[in-house]
C-alpha cells in the first residue's frame, strides 16, 4: 500500500499545481504597465527602489530615478498581487558586497528627452537644439 505522503505528492503533480508553500509568481500584464521612465517634466520623476528583473514583486535595496506613474502603479500592483511571495532568494542574489556609490547627480530626478533619469544625464547629454 502506498504511503499517504507519496499519494499527496502524486496528486499535486497530476493536477499541475504547486504545493501551498510555493505559490506561483504573479504575472505582470504589459498592457496595464505604465512606462517605467516616460515623462514630460522633472516633477514626474522620482527616486524609488527598482524591482528585480524576473521578480516583479521584489524591490531591490537600491534606488533609481523612475516615472512617478510607474512607481505608484507598481506599489499598488505589488500590494494586490505579492502578499505570498518570498523575496529572500532575490535579495540573496545580490551577495554581501554593496555596489559602489554613484555620483550625487544620479539621485537628482530629471526628465531629459522624455525619459526620467538623474541630472548626470542632463549635464552629459546636450539637447539637439543646444548642441554646437
Steps between C-alpha positions, in 0.01 A plus 500: 500500500649842401582749772262799540782752438578344161134505401471866596814589303377304198167683518676841489700400192201342330295816543781726382483707818777617725498413871356773726845605625615583143243742352538585133656839430241752381528609139513866405268597214712714266188675368418636848856598589594867463840573345761487777686810377259708283455865605437850372617702806753456782211484750386169346827331598573358847771305673369155597618142548529299182357150468702191423490384139281189493368570852246783463385455860844567645659842536876533519652692792634753249327792333485646153309785337174378347166639384272571796205349312691170471605500867142569613365226273770253613433566871127440449562188286743354755253562786226315307711220349801418713391425855616135482829559316830440682760752382779340703656313203497813282663707775757225565600512133650845564771354720650683794715762325306824441553668166714813470315820589403693185565871458248727682348612169372143453250568781368831357189420292485662156291450189734510202365440150187335639681259733549513876859477616750670724629849436833346389330409171367853455852644539671237285242502218439841344168532323513514118400868511793594723761275337770687300 
